[in-house]
Amino acid sequence: MPTPRPELSVERRANLRAFNTFGLPAVASTLVRVHSEAQVKQVVDHPEFGPAPKLILGGGSNLVLTRDVAAVVLKVEIMGRRLVAETPEAWIVEAGAGENWHEFVAWTLEQGWPGLENLALIPGRVGAAPVQNIGAYGIELKDRFDTLDGVDLITGRSVTLNAAQCAFGYRDSVFKHALAGKTLITRVRMRLPRPWQGVLGYLDLQRRQHDSGISAPDARTVFDWVCDIRRAKLPDPALIGNAGSFFKNPVVSAEQCRDIIGRDPSVVHYPLPDGTAKLAAGWLIDACGWKGKSVGHAGVHDRQALVLVNRGGAIGAEVLTLARAIQESVYGRFGIRLEPEPVIL
Ligand SMILES: Cc1cc2nc3c(=O)[nH]c(=O)nc-3n(C[C@H](O)[C@H](O)[C@H](O)COP(=O)(O)OP(=O)(O)OC[C@H]3O[C@@H](n4cnc5c(N)ncnc54)[C@H](O)[C@@H]3O)c2cc1C
């Protein structure tokens, strides 16, 4: 006799406010918690859930919910962490998609496998990290990525994808395009190169090196520095709802960058190897006078203009109205169209 499959954990009319770091209200008609690849396949085979559109939910730290959700919400709670292989060139470490990203980073360091320290304290779950190719302090996920496993939500087949197949870009991947909502990531493997070499090019980290007099910090020290810098700069979603950086840093041509510098010499910009330049979206927003301003219950953070916040009781529509007003004023002054970073639903 085949072993009976455990019942799926299903909630009807689930309140999503606690499941998104912006704290925006929305109700999901159906929420299913998936704890294993087998349960994801069970959902695909299910007579009610299988054919229905789906929304995959991790920690909800990169989402702006503007309405109730009719799609079946799959809350990913697949756990587990392990060392897959150790070679003279690298450690390959794996985590289930439901693991907390920061705890995974801290755990790898405790085990003596450094390499993810610059990505410390990024909220969310491991499974969402490849979706937007998370990045911070000079490293992107793709720089340490090995492969990932997922389940095709239409056929129920297991898939394993390498970096090329994930098509990573700046805060971008195939999971935001062709595979959006179609492949649920179940496990992610990271390749941590040996010997470890710190990535310390980022200005804030260079300042720390200078101020501390530590010219060759170890990975644990870099981890602590990154955590300190982030805590000082970014509002904690547990205290004030937000989704981190609300807009991507725009990339402009060399000519457009020269034109903006001509008019605003203090514009914060980073020349890129291909001759284009990345502009600091936070600087552009601040230059338009938005820091600390509000629309209804949604506002621009008082210290970090790139972060939109829930001042208490905000709804998604207010966040969108504020975001559009910011986009228009930045476009009006600089001719640059800012693109939102979070997924807007
Ligand atoms: C204070 C703060 C600081 C932040 N700082 C950074 C930063 O420095 N760098 C950075 O890159 N990001 C940053 N972010 C954004 C966010 O933390 C990351 O994008 C994170 O990876 C989102 O994880 P999550 O589990 O919360 O994803 P969610 O918000 O739940 O989902 C995000 C998207 O991924 C999809 N998804 C989630 N899980 C899966 C899965 N298992 N399979 C397939 N698709 C899935 C969802 O459908 C959705 O489209 C920050 C956010 C906050 C609130």
The ligand as an SDF file (V2000), in Angstrom:
LIG
                    3D

 53 58  0  0  0  0  0  0  0  0999 V2000
   14.9200   46.6550    5.4400 C   0  0  0  0  0  0  0  0  0  0  0  0
   15.1370   45.9400    4.1280 C   0  0  0  0  0  0  0  0  0  0  0  0
   16.4140   45.9260    3.5660 C   0  0  0  0  0  0  0  0  0  0  0  0
   16.6350   45.2670    2.3480 C   0  0  0  0  0  0  0  0  0  0  0  0
   17.8980   45.2720    1.8250 N   0  0  0  0  0  0  0  0  0  0  0  0
   18.1420   44.6550    0.6650 C   0  0  0  0  0  0  0  0  0  0  0  0
   19.4680   44.6560    0.1070 C   0  0  0  0  0  0  0  0  0  0  0  0
   20.4100   45.1720    0.6910 O   0  0  0  0  0  0  0  0  0  0  0  0
   19.6530   44.0330   -1.0780 N   0  0  0  0  0  0  0  0  0  0  0  0
   18.6410   43.4010   -1.7460 C   0  0  0  0  0  0  0  0  0  0  0  0
   18.9080   42.8570   -2.8150 O   0  0  0  0  0  0  0  0  0  0  0  0
   17.3810   43.3760   -1.2490 N   0  0  0  0  0  0  0  0  0  0  0  0
   17.1090   43.9840   -0.0690 C   0  0  0  0  0  0  0  0  0  0  0  0
   15.8350   43.9740    0.4470 N   0  0  0  0  0  0  0  0  0  0  0  0
   14.7480   43.3260   -0.2930 C   0  0  0  0  0  0  0  0  0  0  0  0
   14.4220   41.8790    0.1830 C   0  0  0  0  0  0  0  0  0  0  0  0
   14.9390   41.6490    1.4690 O   0  0  0  0  0  0  0  0  0  0  0  0
   14.9960   40.8120   -0.7580 C   0  0  0  0  0  0  0  0  0  0  0  0
   14.4870   40.9920   -2.0490 O   0  0  0  0  0  0  0  0  0  0  0  0
   14.6480   39.3950   -0.2850 C   0  0  0  0  0  0  0  0  0  0  0  0
   15.3460   38.4510   -1.0530 O   0  0  0  0  0  0  0  0  0  0  0  0
   13.1480   39.0950   -0.3690 C   0  0  0  0  0  0  0  0  0  0  0  0
   12.9280   37.8690    0.3150 O   0  0  0  0  0  0  0  0  0  0  0  0
   11.4890   37.4380    0.7910 P   0  0  0  0  0  0  0  0  0  0  0  0
   11.5790   36.0250    1.2410 O   0  0  0  0  0  0  0  0  0  0  0  0
   10.9640   38.3980    1.7810 O   0  0  0  0  0  0  0  0  0  0  0  0
   10.6850   37.5090   -0.5790 O   0  0  0  0  0  0  0  0  0  0  0  0
    9.1450   37.9060   -0.8120 P   0  0  0  0  0  0  0  0  0  0  0  0
    8.9710   39.3560   -0.5870 O   0  0  0  0  0  0  0  0  0  0  0  0
    8.2550   36.9830   -0.0940 O   0  0  0  0  0  0  0  0  0  0  0  0
    9.0330   37.6170   -2.3880 O   0  0  0  0  0  0  0  0  0  0  0  0
    9.7280   38.4050   -3.3270 C   0  0  0  0  0  0  0  0  0  0  0  0
    9.5000   37.8070   -4.7280 C   0  0  0  0  0  0  0  0  0  0  0  0
   10.1090   36.5380   -4.8050 O   0  0  0  0  0  0  0  0  0  0  0  0
    9.1480   35.5170   -5.1320 C   0  0  0  0  0  0  0  0  0  0  0  0
    9.5110   34.3270   -4.3470 N   0  0  0  0  0  0  0  0  0  0  0  0
    9.6570   34.2640   -2.9900 C   0  0  0  0  0  0  0  0  0  0  0  0
   10.0470   33.0210   -2.6370 N   0  0  0  0  0  0  0  0  0  0  0  0
   10.1480   32.2990   -3.7760 C   0  0  0  0  0  0  0  0  0  0  0  0
   10.4840   30.9350   -4.0680 C   0  0  0  0  0  0  0  0  0  0  0  0
   10.8120   30.0690   -3.1000 N   0  0  0  0  0  0  0  0  0  0  0  0
   10.4590   30.5210   -5.3580 N   0  0  0  0  0  0  0  0  0  0  0  0
   10.1380   31.3850   -6.3590 C   0  0  0  0  0  0  0  0  0  0  0  0
    9.7970   32.6810   -6.1540 N   0  0  0  0  0  0  0  0  0  0  0  0
    9.8030   33.1230   -4.8710 C   0  0  0  0  0  0  0  0  0  0  0  0
    7.8030   36.1120   -4.7320 C   0  0  0  0  0  0  0  0  0  0  0  0
    6.7430   35.5360   -5.4670 O   0  0  0  0  0  0  0  0  0  0  0  0
    8.0300   37.5820   -5.0570 C   0  0  0  0  0  0  0  0  0  0  0  0
    7.8340   37.7810   -6.4380 O   0  0  0  0  0  0  0  0  0  0  0  0
   15.5700   44.6090    1.6800 C   0  0  0  0  0  0  0  0  0  0  0  0
   14.2780   44.6160    2.2560 C   0  0  0  0  0  0  0  0  0  0  0  0
   14.0740   45.2670    3.4740 C   0  0  0  0  0  0  0  0  0  0  0  0
   12.7040   45.2460    4.0860 C   0  0  0  0  0  0  0  0  0  0  0  0
  1  2  1  0
  2  3  1  0
  2 52  2  0
  3  4  2  0
  4  5  1  0
  4 50  1  0
  5  6  2  0
  6  7  1  0
  6 13  1  0
  7  8  2  0
  7  9  1  0
  9 10  1  0
 10 11  2  0
 10 12  1  0
 12 13  2  0
 13 14  1  0
 14 15  1  0
 14 50  1  0
 15 16  1  0
 16 17  1  0
 16 18  1  0
 18 19  1  0
 18 20  1  0
 20 21  1  0
 20 22  1  0
 22 23  1  0
 23 24  1  0
 24 25  2  0
 24 26  1  0
 24 27  1  0
 27 28  1  0
 28 29  2  0
 28 30  1  0
 28 31  1  0
 31 32  1  0
 32 33  1  0
 33 34  1  0
 33 48  1  0
 34 35  1  0
 35 36  1  0
 35 46  1  0
 36 37  1  0
 36 45  1  0
 37 38  2  0
 38 39  1  0
 39 40  1  0
 39 45  2  0
 40 41  1  0
 40 42  2  0
 42 43  1  0
 43 44  2  0
 44 45  1  0
 46 47  1  0
 46 48  1  0
 48 49  1  0
 50 51  2  0
 51 52  1  0
 52 53  1  0
M  END
$$$$
